[in-house]
Amino acid sequence: MNDLMGLPVDPALQDWLYGQQVDSRIKLQVMDYYEQRGLVMPDTEEALHFLVSEIGELSDAYVHQKKDWIRNNEKERDLAEEAADVLMMLYVLSLAADIHPFTRLIKKMKEKLDHE
């Protein structure tokens, strides 16, 4: 156990607190962005559809980088920007569904590492 202000802290609790902090910061950024743009937060089903749409755009950006790939639409595609859109829509979905993906990711990775 590590110390937090002189008190012993369970590593699992530290991981959970860190995950909550990251989730909260990203969610606040997304909410602020929506507010500044005057966007309405979608419900869970709409958010899922937007996420799937962004994943399609990420896939399109990836295949666009292939030399031999020919498209009938030559619009610019940026893999990093599309990945950022996927992340944002994942957090929009998480807001709508009241879930904490980064917190759960840390827990899941720790559980898998502990069982190896």
Biopython code that builds the backbone (N, CA, C, O; Angstrom):
import numpy as np
from Bio.PDB.StructureBuilder import StructureBuilder

atoms = [
    (1, "MET", "N", (0.826, -1.192, 0.000)),
    (1, "MET", "CA", (0.000, 0.000, 0.000)),
    (1, "MET", "C", (0.868, 1.252, 0.000)),
    (1, "MET", "O", (1.889, 1.315, 0.686)),
    (2, "ASN", "N", (0.457, 2.229, -0.764)),
    (2, "ASN", "CA", (1.147, 3.509, -0.812)),
    (2, "ASN", "C", (0.560, 4.454, 0.221)),
    (2, "ASN", "O", (-0.543, 4.244, 0.727)),
    (3, "ASP", "N", (1.313, 5.491, 0.520)),
    (3, "ASP", "CA", (0.833, 6.467, 1.487)),
    (3, "ASP", "C", (0.209, 7.650, 0.779)),
    (3, "ASP", "O", (0.705, 8.116, -0.247)),
    (4, "LEU", "N", (-0.873, 8.121, 1.337)),
    (4, "LEU", "CA", (-1.523, 9.334, 0.882)),
    (4, "LEU", "C", (-1.674, 10.227, 2.091)),
    (4, "LEU", "O", (-2.502, 9.971, 2.966)),
    (5, "MET", "N", (-0.869, 11.278, 2.138)),
    (5, "MET", "CA", (-0.873, 12.191, 3.282)),
    (5, "MET", "C", (-0.613, 11.437, 4.585)),
    (5, "MET", "O", (-1.212, 11.727, 5.620)),
    (6, "GLY", "N", (0.294, 10.464, 4.510)),
    (6, "GLY", "CA", (0.668, 9.714, 5.696)),
    (6, "GLY", "C", (-0.265, 8.564, 6.035)),
    (6, "GLY", "O", (-0.014, 7.831, 6.992)),
    (7, "LEU", "N", (-1.333, 8.393, 5.273)),
    (7, "LEU", "CA", (-2.291, 7.311, 5.524)),
    (7, "LEU", "C", (-2.119, 6.223, 4.470)),
    (7, "LEU", "O", (-1.904, 6.529, 3.297)),
    (8, "PRO", "N", (-2.210, 4.957, 4.871)),
    (8, "PRO", "CA", (-2.101, 3.876, 3.885)),
    (8, "PRO", "C", (-3.301, 3.897, 2.934)),
    (8, "PRO", "O", (-4.442, 4.094, 3.352)),
    (9, "VAL", "N", (-3.014, 3.689, 1.645)),
    (9, "VAL", "CA", (-4.073, 3.686, 0.639)),
    (9, "VAL", "C", (-3.948, 2.424, -0.193)),
    (9, "VAL", "O", (-2.870, 2.093, -0.689)),
    (10, "ASP", "N", (-5.052, 1.732, -0.338)),
    (10, "ASP", "CA", (-5.113, 0.524, -1.160)),
    (10, "ASP", "C", (-4.849, 0.906, -2.621)),
    (10, "ASP", "O", (-5.463, 1.851, -3.115)),
    (11, "PRO", "N", (-3.955, 0.200, -3.327)),
    (11, "PRO", "CA", (-3.682, 0.516, -4.733)),
    (11, "PRO", "C", (-4.940, 0.486, -5.608)),
    (11, "PRO", "O", (-5.060, 1.277, -6.544)),
    (12, "ALA", "N", (-5.868, -0.413, -5.311)),
    (12, "ALA", "CA", (-7.110, -0.469, -6.092)),
    (12, "ALA", "C", (-7.899, 0.825, -5.928)),
    (12, "ALA", "O", (-8.503, 1.317, -6.881)),
    (13, "LEU", "N", (-7.889, 1.370, -4.724)),
    (13, "LEU", "CA", (-8.569, 2.636, -4.486)),
    (13, "LEU", "C", (-7.867, 3.762, -5.233)),
    (13, "LEU", "O", (-8.523, 4.635, -5.802)),
    (14, "GLN", "N", (-6.548, 3.746, -5.235)),
    (14, "GLN", "CA", (-5.791, 4.758, -5.989)),
    (14, "GLN", "C", (-6.130, 4.677, -7.484)),
    (14, "GLN", "O", (-6.339, 5.703, -8.132)),
    (15, "ASP", "N", (-6.183, 3.475, -8.017)),
    (15, "ASP", "CA", (-6.535, 3.298, -9.425)),
    (15, "ASP", "C", (-7.934, 3.835, -9.701)),
    (15, "ASP", "O", (-8.151, 4.524, -10.698)),
    (16, "TRP", "N", (-8.877, 3.525, -8.827)),
    (16, "TRP", "CA", (-10.252, 3.974, -8.999)),
    (16, "TRP", "C", (-10.327, 5.500, -8.952)),
    (16, "TRP", "O", (-11.000, 6.116, -9.779)),
    (17, "LEU", "N", (-9.643, 6.104, -7.993)),
    (17, "LEU", "CA", (-9.650, 7.566, -7.877)),
    (17, "LEU", "C", (-9.041, 8.216, -9.114)),
    (17, "LEU", "O", (-9.562, 9.211, -9.617)),
    (18, "TYR", "N", (-7.948, 7.659, -9.600)),
    (18, "TYR", "CA", (-7.316, 8.186, -10.810)),
    (18, "TYR", "C", (-8.274, 8.082, -11.999)),
    (18, "TYR", "O", (-8.432, 9.037, -12.760)),
    (19, "GLY", "N", (-8.905, 6.931, -12.152)),
    (19, "GLY", "CA", (-9.863, 6.734, -13.240)),
    (19, "GLY", "C", (-11.013, 7.717, -13.161)),
    (19, "GLY", "O", (-11.421, 8.284, -14.175)),
    (20, "GLN", "N", (-11.535, 7.922, -11.966)),
    (20, "GLN", "CA", (-12.630, 8.878, -11.778)),
    (20, "GLN", "C", (-12.195, 10.291, -12.163)),
    (20, "GLN", "O", (-12.957, 11.042, -12.773)),
    (21, "GLN", "N", (-10.964, 10.641, -11.802)),
    (21, "GLN", "CA", (-10.454, 11.974, -12.111)),
    (21, "GLN", "C", (-10.346, 12.176, -13.628)),
    (21, "GLN", "O", (-10.751, 13.214, -14.150)),
    (22, "VAL", "N", (-9.805, 11.192, -14.318)),
    (22, "VAL", "CA", (-9.668, 11.294, -15.773)),
    (22, "VAL", "C", (-11.044, 11.348, -16.425)),
    (22, "VAL", "O", (-11.291, 12.207, -17.272)),
    (23, "ASP", "N", (-11.945, 10.441, -16.042)),
    (23, "ASP", "CA", (-13.298, 10.445, -16.597)),
    (23, "ASP", "C", (-13.965, 11.798, -16.385)),
    (23, "ASP", "O", (-14.561, 12.351, -17.310)),
    (24, "SER", "N", (-13.868, 12.327, -15.181)),
    (24, "SER", "CA", (-14.517, 13.595, -14.859)),
    (24, "SER", "C", (-13.961, 14.745, -15.692)),
    (24, "SER", "O", (-14.717, 15.580, -16.189)),
    (25, "ARG", "N", (-12.650, 14.783, -15.841)),
    (25, "ARG", "CA", (-12.034, 15.875, -16.615)),
    (25, "ARG", "C", (-12.448, 15.821, -18.078)),
    (25, "ARG", "O", (-12.765, 16.850, -18.676)),
    (26, "ILE", "N", (-12.446, 14.625, -18.655)),
    (26, "ILE", "CA", (-12.841, 14.511, -20.062)),
    (26, "ILE", "C", (-14.312, 14.867, -20.216)),
    (26, "ILE", "O", (-14.680, 15.599, -21.135)),
    (27, "LYS", "N", (-15.153, 14.359, -19.328)),
    (27, "LYS", "CA", (-16.580, 14.655, -19.423)),
    (27, "LYS", "C", (-16.840, 16.156, -19.294)),
    (27, "LYS", "O", (-17.675, 16.696, -20.019)),
    (28, "LEU", "N", (-16.145, 16.832, -18.393)),
    (28, "LEU", "CA", (-16.316, 18.286, -18.248)),
    (28, "LEU", "C", (-15.897, 19.011, -19.524)),
    (28, "LEU", "O", (-16.558, 19.960, -19.945)),
    (29, "GLN", "N", (-14.800, 18.566, -20.141)),
    (29, "GLN", "CA", (-14.354, 19.166, -21.406)),
    (29, "GLN", "C", (-15.421, 19.008, -22.483)),
    (29, "GLN", "O", (-15.729, 19.954, -23.208)),
    (30, "VAL", "N", (-15.979, 17.809, -22.581)),
    (30, "VAL", "CA", (-16.998, 17.535, -23.594)),
    (30, "VAL", "C", (-18.247, 18.377, -23.320)),
    (30, "VAL", "O", (-18.810, 18.964, -24.244)),
    (31, "MET", "N", (-18.676, 18.440, -22.083)),
    (31, "MET", "CA", (-19.860, 19.226, -21.736)),
    (31, "MET", "C", (-19.630, 20.707, -22.043)),
    (31, "MET", "O", (-20.527, 21.380, -22.551)),
    (32, "ASP", "N", (-18.444, 21.213, -21.741)),
    (32, "ASP", "CA", (-18.118, 22.604, -22.021)),
    (32, "ASP", "C", (-18.134, 22.861, -23.530)),
    (32, "ASP", "O", (-18.641, 23.887, -23.983)),
    (33, "TYR", "N", (-17.588, 21.943, -24.290)),
    (33, "TYR", "CA", (-17.581, 22.055, -25.744)),
    (33, "TYR", "C", (-19.015, 22.118, -26.278)),
    (33, "TYR", "O", (-19.338, 22.980, -27.096)),
    (34, "TYR", "N", (-19.862, 21.214, -25.820)),
    (34, "TYR", "CA", (-21.260, 21.195, -26.260)),
    (34, "TYR", "C", (-21.948, 22.512, -25.904)),
    (34, "TYR", "O", (-22.692, 23.067, -26.713)),
    (35, "GLU", "N", (-21.701, 23.003, -24.706)),
    (35, "GLU", "CA", (-22.322, 24.248, -24.266)),
    (35, "GLU", "C", (-21.848, 25.430, -25.126)),
    (35, "GLU", "O", (-22.662, 26.242, -25.567)),
    (36, "GLN", "N", (-20.552, 25.523, -25.361)),
    (36, "GLN", "CA", (-20.013, 26.624, -26.153)),
    (36, "GLN", "C", (-20.518, 26.607, -27.593)),
    (36, "GLN", "O", (-20.683, 27.660, -28.208)),
    (37, "ARG", "N", (-20.760, 25.425, -28.122)),
    (37, "ARG", "CA", (-21.257, 25.315, -29.500)),
    (37, "ARG", "C", (-22.775, 25.356, -29.573)),
    (37, "ARG", "O", (-23.343, 25.377, -30.665)),
    (38, "GLY", "N", (-23.444, 25.368, -28.408)),
    (38, "GLY", "CA", (-24.906, 25.381, -28.395)),
    (38, "GLY", "C", (-25.519, 24.062, -28.826)),
    (38, "GLY", "O", (-26.638, 24.027, -29.339)),
    (39, "LEU", "N", (-24.780, 22.970, -28.617)),
    (39, "LEU", "CA", (-25.264, 21.640, -28.998)),
    (39, "LEU", "C", (-26.110, 21.040, -27.885)),
    (39, "LEU", "O", (-25.917, 21.345, -26.707)),
    (40, "VAL", "N", (-27.034, 20.196, -28.267)),
    (40, "VAL", "CA", (-27.873, 19.489, -27.302)),
    (40, "VAL", "C", (-27.264, 18.113, -27.060)),
    (40, "VAL", "O", (-26.927, 17.403, -28.008)),
    (41, "MET", "N", (-27.125, 17.740, -25.799)),
    (41, "MET", "CA", (-26.571, 16.432, -25.460)),
    (41, "MET", "C", (-27.556, 15.345, -25.913)),
    (41, "MET", "O", (-28.728, 15.378, -25.538)),
    (42, "PRO", "N", (-27.086, 14.385, -26.714)),
    (42, "PRO", "CA", (-27.982, 13.330, -27.198)),
    (42, "PRO", "C", (-28.328, 12.332, -26.092)),
    (42, "PRO", "O", (-27.650, 12.244, -25.068)),
    (43, "ASP", "N", (-29.412, 11.581, -26.335)),
    (43, "ASP", "CA", (-29.720, 10.493, -25.405)),
    (43, "ASP", "C", (-28.792, 9.323, -25.723)),
    (43, "ASP", "O", (-27.979, 9.404, -26.643)),
    (44, "THR", "N", (-28.914, 8.243, -24.966)),
    (44, "THR", "CA", (-27.995, 7.115, -25.097)),
    (44, "THR", "C", (-28.011, 6.509, -26.497)),
    (44, "THR", "O", (-26.955, 6.234, -27.065)),
    (45, "GLU", "N", (-29.190, 6.303, -27.050)),
    (45, "GLU", "CA", (-29.279, 5.689, -28.378)),
    (45, "GLU", "C", (-28.675, 6.600, -29.447)),
    (45, "GLU", "O", (-27.927, 6.131, -30.305)),
    (46, "GLU", "N", (-28.988, 7.887, -29.404)),
    (46, "GLU", "CA", (-28.410, 8.820, -30.368)),
    (46, "GLU", "C", (-26.893, 8.871, -30.234)),
    (46, "GLU", "O", (-26.173, 8.886, -31.233)),
    (47, "ALA", "N", (-26.415, 8.897, -28.997)),
    (47, "ALA", "CA", (-24.970, 8.954, -28.763)),
    (47, "ALA", "C", (-24.281, 7.715, -29.327)),
    (47, "ALA", "O", (-23.193, 7.811, -29.895)),
    (48, "LEU", "N", (-24.911, 6.557, -29.173)),
    (48, "LEU", "CA", (-24.339, 5.329, -29.731)),
    (48, "LEU", "C", (-24.265, 5.411, -31.251)),
    (48, "LEU", "O", (-23.262, 5.017, -31.846)),
    (49, "HIS", "N", (-25.311, 5.916, -31.875)),
    (49, "HIS", "CA", (-25.304, 6.063, -33.341)),
    (49, "HIS", "C", (-24.219, 7.050, -33.786)),
    (49, "HIS", "O", (-23.532, 6.811, -34.780)),
    (50, "PHE", "N", (-24.065, 8.156, -33.055)),
    (50, "PHE", "CA", (-23.004, 9.111, -33.391)),
    (50, "PHE", "C", (-21.624, 8.467, -33.235)),
    (50, "PHE", "O", (-20.732, 8.700, -34.051)),
    (51, "LEU", "N", (-21.453, 7.660, -32.189)),
    (51, "LEU", "CA", (-20.178, 6.976, -31.970)),
    (51, "LEU", "C", (-19.865, 6.032, -33.130)),
    (51, "LEU", "O", (-18.746, 6.019, -33.642)),
    (52, "VAL", "N", (-20.846, 5.253, -33.536)),
    (52, "VAL", "CA", (-20.644, 4.317, -34.649)),
    (52, "VAL", "C", (-20.297, 5.089, -35.925)),
    (52, "VAL", "O", (-19.441, 4.659, -36.698)),
    (53, "SER", "N", (-20.956, 6.219, -36.142)),
    (53, "SER", "CA", (-20.665, 7.059, -37.298)),
    (53, "SER", "C", (-19.215, 7.540, -37.269)),
    (53, "SER", "O", (-18.530, 7.526, -38.292)),
    (54, "GLU", "N", (-18.756, 7.963, -36.098)),
    (54, "GLU", "CA", (-17.369, 8.430, -35.973)),
    (54, "GLU", "C", (-16.372, 7.288, -36.165)),
    (54, "GLU", "O", (-15.291, 7.496, -36.716)),
    (55, "ILE", "N", (-16.726, 6.090, -35.718)),
    (55, "ILE", "CA", (-15.851, 4.938, -35.938)),
    (55, "ILE", "C", (-15.735, 4.672, -37.441)),
    (55, "ILE", "O", (-14.659, 4.325, -37.926)),
    (56, "GLY", "N", (-16.840, 4.834, -38.179)),
    (56, "GLY", "CA", (-16.794, 4.692, -39.634)),
    (56, "GLY", "C", (-15.865, 5.717, -40.266)),
    (56, "GLY", "O", (-15.115, 5.396, -41.188)),
    (57, "GLU", "N", (-15.913, 6.964, -39.765)),
    (57, "GLU", "CA", (-15.027, 8.002, -40.294)),
    (57, "GLU", "C", (-13.566, 7.709, -39.949)),
    (57, "GLU", "O", (-12.671, 7.992, -40.746)),
    (58, "LEU", "N", (-13.324, 7.145, -38.769)),
    (58, "LEU", "CA", (-11.963, 6.749, -38.400)),
    (58, "LEU", "C", (-11.452, 5.661, -39.341)),
    (58, "LEU", "O", (-10.308, 5.709, -39.791)),
    (59, "SER", "N", (-12.297, 4.692, -39.631)),
    (59, "SER", "CA", (-11.924, 3.621, -40.546)),
    (59, "SER", "C", (-11.652, 4.176, -41.940)),
    (59, "SER", "O", (-10.700, 3.759, -42.600)),
    (60, "ASP", "N", (-12.473, 5.104, -42.386)),
    (60, "ASP", "CA", (-12.280, 5.734, -43.687)),
    (60, "ASP", "C", (-10.952, 6.487, -43.741)),
    (60, "ASP", "O", (-10.238, 6.425, -44.742)),
    (61, "ALA", "N", (-10.622, 7.197, -42.663)),
    (61, "ALA", "CA", (-9.346, 7.918, -42.604)),
    (61, "ALA", "C", (-8.173, 6.954, -42.664)),
    (61, "ALA", "O", (-7.150, 7.248, -43.281)),
    (62, "TYR", "N", (-8.324, 5.797, -42.020)),
    (62, "TYR", "CA", (-7.253, 4.802, -42.032)),
    (62, "TYR", "C", (-7.024, 4.250, -43.440)),
    (62, "TYR", "O", (-5.890, 4.210, -43.915)),
    (63, "VAL", "N", (-8.098, 3.828, -44.103)),
    (63, "VAL", "CA", (-7.922, 3.243, -45.435)),
    (63, "VAL", "C", (-7.493, 4.301, -46.444)),
    (63, "VAL", "O", (-6.866, 3.973, -47.452)),
    (64, "HIS", "N", (-7.817, 5.551, -46.188)),
    (64, "HIS", "CA", (-7.403, 6.637, -47.080)),
    (64, "HIS", "C", (-5.878, 6.765, -47.123)),
    (64, "HIS", "O", (-5.321, 7.235, -48.115)),
    (65, "GLN", "N", (-5.209, 6.350, -46.054)),
    (65, "GLN", "CA", (-3.752, 6.421, -45.998)),
    (65, "GLN", "C", (-3.073, 5.344, -46.848)),
    (65, "GLN", "O", (-1.889, 5.462, -47.164)),
    (66, "LYS", "N", (-3.793, 4.325, -47.207)),
    (66, "LYS", "CA", (-3.220, 3.246, -48.014)),
    (66, "LYS", "C", (-2.899, 3.764, -49.419)),
    (66, "LYS", "O", (-3.722, 4.441, -50.034)),
    (67, "LYS", "N", (-1.723, 3.452, -49.918)),
    (67, "LYS", "CA", (-1.302, 3.938, -51.239)),
    (67, "LYS", "C", (-2.225, 3.460, -52.357)),
    (67, "LYS", "O", (-2.581, 4.229, -53.250)),
    (68, "ASP", "N", (-2.603, 2.205, -52.301)),
    (68, "ASP", "CA", (-3.364, 1.611, -53.397)),
    (68, "ASP", "C", (-4.869, 1.807, -53.266)),
    (68, "ASP", "O", (-5.634, 1.325, -54.102)),
    (69, "TRP", "N", (-5.292, 2.501, -52.236)),
    (69, "TRP", "CA", (-6.728, 2.678, -52.003)),
    (69, "TRP", "C", (-7.237, 3.825, -52.853)),
    (69, "TRP", "O", (-6.702, 4.932, -52.787)),
    (70, "ILE", "N", (-8.255, 3.576, -53.642)),
    (70, "ILE", "CA", (-8.829, 4.612, -54.508)),
    (70, "ILE", "C", (-10.224, 4.945, -53.991)),
    (70, "ILE", "O", (-11.051, 4.061, -53.767)),
    (71, "ARG", "N", (-10.463, 6.226, -53.810)),
    (71, "ARG", "CA", (-11.767, 6.697, -53.325)),
    (71, "ARG", "C", (-12.407, 7.565, -54.400)),
    (71, "ARG", "O", (-11.716, 8.190, -55.205)),
    (72, "ASN", "N", (-13.733, 7.594, -54.402)),
    (72, "ASN", "CA", (-14.419, 8.489, -55.334)),
    (72, "ASN", "C", (-14.661, 9.853, -54.706)),
    (72, "ASN", "O", (-15.206, 10.752, -55.346)),
    (73, "ASN", "N", (-14.256, 10.001, -53.458)),
    (73, "ASN", "CA", (-14.379, 11.279, -52.762)),
    (73, "ASN", "C", (-13.015, 11.604, -52.180)),
    (73, "ASN", "O", (-12.548, 10.906, -51.280)),
    (74, "GLU", "N", (-12.389, 12.615, -52.657)),
    (74, "GLU", "CA", (-11.024, 12.924, -52.238)),
    (74, "GLU", "C", (-10.946, 13.944, -51.102)),
    (74, "GLU", "O", (-9.954, 14.666, -50.999)),
    (75, "LYS", "N", (-11.952, 14.019, -50.265)),
    (75, "LYS", "CA", (-11.872, 14.965, -49.141)),
    (75, "LYS", "C", (-10.716, 14.576, -48.215)),
    (75, "LYS", "O", (-10.349, 13.406, -48.112)),
    (76, "GLU", "N", (-10.165, 15.568, -47.558)),
    (76, "GLU", "CA", (-9.064, 15.328, -46.626)),
    (76, "GLU", "C", (-9.549, 14.535, -45.413)),
    (76, "GLU", "O", (-10.644, 14.770, -44.901)),
    (77, "ARG", "N", (-8.731, 13.610, -44.968)),
    (77, "ARG", "CA", (-9.047, 12.801, -43.797)),
    (77, "ARG", "C", (-7.834, 12.806, -42.887)),
    (77, "ARG", "O", (-6.701, 12.704, -43.357)),
    (78, "ASP", "N", (-8.063, 12.924, -41.597)),
    (78, "ASP", "CA", (-6.969, 12.958, -40.632)),
    (78, "ASP", "C", (-7.253, 11.908, -39.561)),
    (78, "ASP", "O", (-8.230, 12.009, -38.820)),
    (79, "LEU", "N", (-6.392, 10.911, -39.492)),
    (79, "LEU", "CA", (-6.591, 9.794, -38.570)),
    (79, "LEU", "C", (-6.670, 10.264, -37.117)),
    (79, "LEU", "O", (-7.531, 9.809, -36.363)),
    (80, "ALA", "N", (-5.780, 11.165, -36.724)),
    (80, "ALA", "CA", (-5.769, 11.645, -35.335)),
    (80, "ALA", "C", (-7.051, 12.409, -34.998)),
    (80, "ALA", "O", (-7.601, 12.247, -33.908)),
    (81, "GLU", "N", (-7.529, 13.246, -35.932)),
    (81, "GLU", "CA", (-8.762, 13.988, -35.681)),
    (81, "GLU", "C", (-9.951, 13.050, -35.567)),
    (81, "GLU", "O", (-10.820, 13.235, -34.716)),
    (82, "GLU", "N", (-9.985, 12.049, -36.424)),
    (82, "GLU", "CA", (-11.102, 11.092, -36.351)),
    (82, "GLU", "C", (-11.036, 10.277, -35.064)),
    (82, "GLU", "O", (-12.072, 9.977, -34.470)),
    (83, "ALA", "N", (-9.827, 9.915, -34.628)),
    (83, "ALA", "CA", (-9.690, 9.204, -33.351)),
    (83, "ALA", "C", (-10.184, 10.085, -32.204)),
    (83, "ALA", "O", (-10.829, 9.599, -31.275)),
    (84, "ALA", "N", (-9.880, 11.381, -32.274)),
    (84, "ALA", "CA", (-10.352, 12.312, -31.246)),
    (84, "ALA", "C", (-11.881, 12.394, -31.255)),
    (84, "ALA", "O", (-12.504, 12.463, -30.196)),
    (85, "ASP", "N", (-12.483, 12.387, -32.444)),
    (85, "ASP", "CA", (-13.950, 12.406, -32.535)),
    (85, "ASP", "C", (-14.553, 11.149, -31.913)),
    (85, "ASP", "O", (-15.577, 11.212, -31.234)),
    (86, "VAL", "N", (-13.906, 10.003, -32.152)),
    (86, "VAL", "CA", (-14.384, 8.749, -31.548)),
    (86, "VAL", "C", (-14.317, 8.847, -30.026)),
    (86, "VAL", "O", (-15.260, 8.471, -29.331)),
    (87, "LEU", "N", (-13.204, 9.350, -29.520)),
    (87, "LEU", "CA", (-13.062, 9.499, -28.070)),
    (87, "LEU", "C", (-14.126, 10.439, -27.509)),
    (87, "LEU", "O", (-14.730, 10.150, -26.476)),
    (88, "MET", "N", (-14.355, 11.569, -28.192)),
    (88, "MET", "CA", (-15.366, 12.491, -27.704)),
    (88, "MET", "C", (-16.744, 11.836, -27.693)),
    (88, "MET", "O", (-17.486, 11.964, -26.719)),
    (89, "MET", "N", (-17.088, 11.138, -28.771)),
    (89, "MET", "CA", (-18.413, 10.520, -28.818)),
    (89, "MET", "C", (-18.526, 9.370, -27.828)),
    (89, "MET", "O", (-19.622, 9.092, -27.341)),
    (90, "LEU", "N", (-17.426, 8.694, -27.516)),
    (90, "LEU", "CA", (-17.449, 7.682, -26.466)),
    (90, "LEU", "C", (-17.817, 8.338, -25.138)),
    (90, "LEU", "O", (-18.594, 7.782, -24.362)),
    (91, "TYR", "N", (-17.266, 9.506, -24.883)),
    (91, "TYR", "CA", (-17.583, 10.200, -23.640)),
    (91, "TYR", "C", (-18.972, 10.826, -23.663)),
    (91, "TYR", "O", (-19.593, 10.957, -22.609)),
    (92, "VAL", "N", (-19.476, 11.216, -24.826)),
    (92, "VAL", "CA", (-20.864, 11.673, -24.914)),
    (92, "VAL", "C", (-21.786, 10.501, -24.567)),
    (92, "VAL", "O", (-22.755, 10.662, -23.825)),
    (93, "LEU", "N", (-21.475, 9.330, -25.108)),
    (93, "LEU", "CA", (-22.248, 8.130, -24.775)),
    (93, "LEU", "C", (-22.145, 7.827, -23.285)),
    (93, "LEU", "O", (-23.140, 7.479, -22.649)),
    (94, "SER", "N", (-20.947, 7.958, -22.728)),
    (94, "SER", "CA", (-20.777, 7.655, -21.307)),
    (94, "SER", "C", (-21.549, 8.630, -20.423)),
    (94, "SER", "O", (-22.045, 8.248, -19.363)),
    (95, "LEU", "N", (-21.653, 9.886, -20.853)),
    (95, "LEU", "CA", (-22.474, 10.850, -20.113)),
    (95, "LEU", "C", (-23.938, 10.440, -20.163)),
    (95, "LEU", "O", (-24.632, 10.450, -19.146)),
    (96, "ALA", "N", (-24.399, 10.079, -21.358)),
    (96, "ALA", "CA", (-25.807, 9.697, -21.528)),
    (96, "ALA", "C", (-26.142, 8.427, -20.749)),
    (96, "ALA", "O", (-27.240, 8.296, -20.209)),
    (97, "ALA", "N", (-25.194, 7.496, -20.693)),
    (97, "ALA", "CA", (-25.441, 6.208, -20.031)),
    (97, "ALA", "C", (-24.972, 6.181, -18.580)),
    (97, "ALA", "O", (-25.141, 5.176, -17.890)),
    (98, "ASP", "N", (-24.384, 7.281, -18.118)),
    (98, "ASP", "CA", (-23.853, 7.391, -16.759)),
    (98, "ASP", "C", (-22.876, 6.256, -16.445)),
    (98, "ASP", "O", (-23.014, 5.538, -15.454)),
    (99, "ILE", "N", (-21.882, 6.125, -17.331)),
    (99, "ILE", "CA", (-20.827, 5.131, -17.125)),
    (99, "ILE", "C", (-19.483, 5.853, -17.076)),
    (99, "ILE", "O", (-19.389, 7.031, -17.422)),
    (100, "HIS", "N", (-18.454, 5.146, -16.649)),
    (100, "HIS", "CA", (-17.125, 5.717, -16.455)),
    (100, "HIS", "C", (-16.095, 4.832, -17.162)),
    (100, "HIS", "O", (-15.485, 3.969, -16.530)),
    (101, "PRO", "N", (-15.896, 5.039, -18.473)),
    (101, "PRO", "CA", (-15.069, 4.104, -19.238)),
    (101, "PRO", "C", (-13.607, 4.042, -18.829)),
    (101, "PRO", "O", (-13.032, 2.954, -18.799)),
    (102, "PHE", "N", (-12.992, 5.164, -18.516)),
    (102, "PHE", "CA", (-11.578, 5.110, -18.152)),
    (102, "PHE", "C", (-11.391, 4.401, -16.813)),
    (102, "PHE", "O", (-10.454, 3.620, -16.645)),
    (103, "THR", "N", (-12.274, 4.673, -15.873)),
    (103, "THR", "CA", (-12.224, 3.997, -14.576)),
    (103, "THR", "C", (-12.340, 2.487, -14.769)),
    (103, "THR", "O", (-11.602, 1.715, -14.157)),
    (104, "ARG", "N", (-13.270, 2.078, -15.623)),
    (104, "ARG", "CA", (-13.481, 0.653, -15.881)),
    (104, "ARG", "C", (-12.296, 0.052, -16.633)),
    (104, "ARG", "O", (-11.927, -1.098, -16.395)),
    (105, "LEU", "N", (-11.703, 0.823, -17.533)),
    (105, "LEU", "CA", (-10.536, 0.346, -18.273)),
    (105, "LEU", "C", (-9.388, 0.029, -17.327)),
    (105, "LEU", "O", (-8.757, -1.021, -17.446)),
    (106, "ILE", "N", (-9.116, 0.917, -16.401)),
    (106, "ILE", "CA", (-8.040, 0.690, -15.433)),
    (106, "ILE", "C", (-8.321, -0.564, -14.618)),
    (106, "ILE", "O", (-7.432, -1.390, -14.415)),
    (107, "LYS", "N", (-9.563, -0.707, -14.149)),
    (107, "LYS", "CA", (-9.938, -1.878, -13.355)),
    (107, "LYS", "C", (-9.778, -3.165, -14.173)),
    (107, "LYS", "O", (-9.245, -4.161, -13.685)),
    (108, "LYS", "N", (-10.242, -3.127, -15.409)),
    (108, "LYS", "CA", (-10.180, -4.315, -16.262)),
    (108, "LYS", "C", (-8.737, -4.717, -16.557)),
    (108, "LYS", "O", (-8.404, -5.901, -16.508)),
    (109, "MET", "N", (-7.885, -3.749, -16.859)),
    (109, "MET", "CA", (-6.486, -4.070, -17.132)),
    (109, "MET", "C", (-5.808, -4.644, -15.895)),
    (109, "MET", "O", (-5.046, -5.607, -15.986)),
    (110, "LYS", "N", (-6.089, -4.052, -14.745)),
    (110, "LYS", "CA", (-5.497, -4.544, -13.497)),
    (110, "LYS", "C", (-5.932, -5.983, -13.229)),
    (110, "LYS", "O", (-5.109, -6.823, -12.867)),
    (111, "GLU", "N", (-7.227, -6.271, -13.405)),
    (111, "GLU", "CA", (-7.736, -7.630, -13.185)),
    (111, "GLU", "C", (-7.048, -8.617, -14.122)),
    (111, "GLU", "O", (-6.678, -9.712, -13.700)),
    (112, "LYS", "N", (-6.873, -8.243, -15.387)),
    (112, "LYS", "CA", (-6.218, -9.151, -16.345)),
    (112, "LYS", "C", (-4.756, -9.362, -15.982)),
    (112, "LYS", "O", (-4.251, -10.480, -16.086)),
    (113, "LEU", "N", (-4.072, -8.311, -15.561)),
    (113, "LEU", "CA", (-2.672, -8.449, -15.171)),
    (113, "LEU", "C", (-2.529, -9.305, -13.909)),
    (113, "LEU", "O", (-1.572, -10.068, -13.782)),
    (114, "ASP", "N", (-3.463, -9.181, -12.992)),
    (114, "ASP", "CA", (-3.430, -9.957, -11.762)),
    (114, "ASP", "C", (-3.692, -11.436, -11.992)),
    (114, "ASP", "O", (-3.311, -12.269, -11.170)),
    (115, "HIS", "N", (-4.344, -11.773, -13.109)),
    (115, "HIS", "CA", (-4.669, -13.169, -13.380)),
    (115, "HIS", "C", (-3.700, -13.841, -14.340)),
    (115, "HIS", "O", (-3.909, -14.991, -14.728)),
    (116, "GLU", "N", (-2.657, -13.145, -14.723)),
    (116, "GLU", "CA", (-1.672, -13.753, -15.640)),
    (116, "GLU", "C", (-0.601, -14.479, -14.877)),
    (116, "GLU", "O", (0.308, -15.048, -15.481)),
]
sb = StructureBuilder()
sb.init_structure("model")
sb.init_model(0)
sb.init_chain("A")
sb.init_seg("    ")
for serial, (resi, resn, name, xyz) in enumerate(atoms, 1):
    if name == "N":
        sb.init_residue(resn, " ", resi, " ")
    sb.init_atom(name, np.array(xyz, "f"), 0.0, 1.0, " ", f" {name:<3s}", serial, name[0])
structure = sb.get_structure()
